[in-house]
Amino acid sequence: METSELRSRQIVRANNYASFTLVADKKKQDFTADFNVRVLEIGKDINFILLDRDGYEKWMRWFAHRVIEKEGVFTRVPRPELKPIYEFRSNIFQKTYRLGQGVFSLVLDNSYSTITDKTVDIHVVSRWNIKAPARDLPIVNQQVIALPAEVYEVLRRANDCYVSGHLEQCSIMFRKAVDFAIRLKLIQSGFNEKDLIDKQGNELSLSKKIGLLRKHNLITQTTAKHLADIKWYGDLGAHGKVRFVLEDIKDIMEPRVRAFLTGLSLKT
């Protein structure tokens, strides 16, 4: 179970609104949100509206054009049908909701009040399970490839990350396994250690090693493209902010790593 907590205090101006958003992506299962939101001023209330993404977009479009002027006459446009998950005018919103995959927004609507600002205290706790696989990756489970121990050990660590639901770390281990395998292939193909060092004394980057494999026809152009994809995912896992889903590993990275290692024919 993972949790995140939001604490905030907002002043919602008269004749205006404020909002905040929750995101339940494909990785989050049984996503629930505990809302404890209240107006601090005694005797004041606000309209709480919990909406999905479509409803919130409708709300914003309506709010931006809720009053129209024609020949000096101002007319209020009726609010569209929003189908909110929750809507109630009160001084407190204290409920728990189980939300499916998607984007959800809580609107704090003070547009009906033309004079009084409201101070709203917000406390929301989100909880969800991580979708974890039930079995090992094929590259480890089937053991279809004879690999040097140092490469296979990194693959085992990638698999451990995968079955534990640590998908970003799994992508990094896959990138590392490919890097190790390429270095071994170059050495086994006659390259010296010094051939893999640049002018600054650092080992060549993974991109340059992939370029060496391709330059000497040790891999095809398609395989080089797949290796670039594996590198990109590994870099994203190490440095990016995007959260991975199972399909990124089992449908994209693992088949490409397995195909590459199968065709590489490393000596064990």
N, C-alpha and C positions, 0 to 999 in steps of 0.2 A: 504494500500500500504506500503510495506517495501522496504528499499533501503540499499545498501552497496556501499562503495566507495573505490577505489584503486588508490593510488598515489605512483609512484615509478620513479626512474631514473636509467637506466641500461647502462653500457658500453658493447656494443656488439663487441667482438673482431673480427678482420679481419679473414676471412675464417672460421667463426663460426656462431652460432646463439644463441638467447635467446628466452624464451617463458614464458607465464603465463597462468593459467587455470581458467575457470569459471565453476561452477557446478550448474545446474538447476535440483533439485530433484523433487520427486512426489508432494511435498507440495507446490511448487512454480507454480503459474499460470500466464500466460501472461508475461513470463520472457523476459525482454528487457535489452540490454546493450548498453550504449552510449560510443563509443570509441573516444578518443581525444589523439592520439599518434603521436609524431613528433620527427624528427631528429634535434638535436640542432645545429650541425655544418652547416654553410652556404654552400650551393652548394652540399651537400651530401645527398644521399638517401639510402633506405633500402627496402627489399622486405617484405611487410606485407602479411601474410598468415593466415586466420582464418579457422580452421579445427575442425571437430568433433573428437571424440575419435579414431575411426578407422583410419581416415586420419592422425592424429598426430602419432599414433603408426607406421603406414607405413613410415611416414617421419623420425622418429627416427631410424628405422631399416635401411632405405636407407642411412641416413646421416652417420651412424656408419660404413657403408661398401661402401661408394660412390666411393672409389678409390681402385682398386685391383691391385696387382702386380703379374706378372707371367713371370718368366725368365728374371727379370730385367726390364720388360716393365710395366709401370703404365698406367692403363686404367680407365677412369671415367665411372661409371655405370649410365645409364640414370635414371632419377627420375621416380618413379612409378606414375600411375594415382591416384591423391589424391581427386579429386572432392571437391575443397575448397569452403567454403561459400563465401570467398572473397580472392582475390590475386591481388596485384598491387604493382609495384615498384615505390616508391615516397618518398618525405620527410615528408609526413603527411598522417595519416589515421584518418578521422573524419566522422564517420557514426554511425547510430543507427540500431540495429538488434533485431528482435524478435526471440528468440531461444526457441525451445521445450525442453522437458526433456532430460537431457544428460550432457556430459562433453565436454567442448569446449576449445580449446587452440589457442592463438594468437602467431604465430611464427614470430620472428623478424630475418629474414634471411640476414646475411651479408657474406654468404659463397662465393659469386661471387667476393668479394673484398679481394684481397690477401695481401694488405698493410695497408689499413685505418680502424682503429677502429671507431665506431659510438656511440655517446651518445644519448640515446633515452629517452624522457620524456613521461611517461605513466599516463594517467588519464582515468579511466573507472568507470562509475556509473551504477550499476545494479539495476533494479526495478522489483518488482513482487507483485502479490496478493497472499494472503494466502487462500488456499482452505478451506472453512468453511462449516460445515453441515447446512442443511436447517431445521432440526427438532431435538427435544430432543432425548436423549438416551432412549431405551425401559425401562430400570430400573426406570426411572423417569416419562417418558411420559405415560406408561401404569399403573403405580402405582399398580403393581400386588402383591407386597409384603407388609405385615404389619410389620413395623419396628419401633424400638424405635426412638424417636425424634432426639437424638444425632447422630445416624447413618444416618438417612434420611437427616439431615441437611448437613452432609459432602457429601453425594451423590448429593444433590442439587448443592453444590459448585463445585463438579466434573463436573456436567452437564453444569453449567455456563461457566466453563473453556473450555469445549468441543465445545459448540456452538459459542464461541468467537474465536476459532482457537488456544487456548493456550493448546496444547495437552500434553506437558511435565507436566504442572501444573495439568492437569486432571489426569494423571497417579499417581501423588503424592497424590491427594485427594482420588482416589480409594484405594491406599495402606492404607491410614489413615482410611477410612471407614471399611476396612477389619480388621485392628488392633483394632478399637473400638468394632466391632461386636464380635471378638474372646474374647476380655476381658469380655464383657457382658455375653457371653455364658459360660465362665469358672466360673464366679461368680454365674450365674443362675444354674450351675451344681454342686454347693456345695463347690467350692474353696473359700478360704479366701483371703482377700487382701494381706496378708503376703506371701501366696503361689505364688504370682506373682512378688515377690521382690527377687533379687539375694543377695548374701552374701555381696556385696558392697553397698547395699541399693538402687540399681537402679531397675526399672521395667524390667522384662524379655524382651528380644528382640522379635521381631515378629517371627523369626525362632523358638525360644524356645516355644512360645505360640502355634504355629502350631504343634510342637512336642507334647505338652501336649494334644491337641485335638485328635491327632492320637493315642497317648498312651492309652487314656481312651476311644477309639472307638467312639468318638463323630463325626468323619469324616472318610471317606474312604481314602485309599492310593492314589487313583486317585485325590480326592479333595485336599489332601495335596500337590500333585504335582502341581495342578492348583494354589494353594495359593502361592507356592514357585515362580511360574511364575509371579503372580501379584506383589509379593514383588520385584522380579528382575526388572520388568518394572518401578515400583515406585522408586526404587533406581537409576535406569538409568535416570529417569526424573529429579531426584534431583541432581545427581552428574555426570552424563555422558555428553558427548558432541554430541551424536547422536540426530538428530532431528527426532521427531515422525511424522508419517503420520496417516491419519484418520483410516486406516485399523488396525493399532496397537490398537486403542481404541475400535472401534465398532465391530471388528471381533475377537479380542483376549481377551482384558481385560474385557469389559462390559459383554459378555456372561458368563465368568467364575465368575465374582463377583456376577452376578444375580443368577446363579445356586447355588453358595455357600450360599448366604443369604436365598434363597428359602428353601434349605435343612436344614438350621441351626435352623429354627423355634424359633426365639428369642421371649421372652415374652415382650409385649409392656405395 
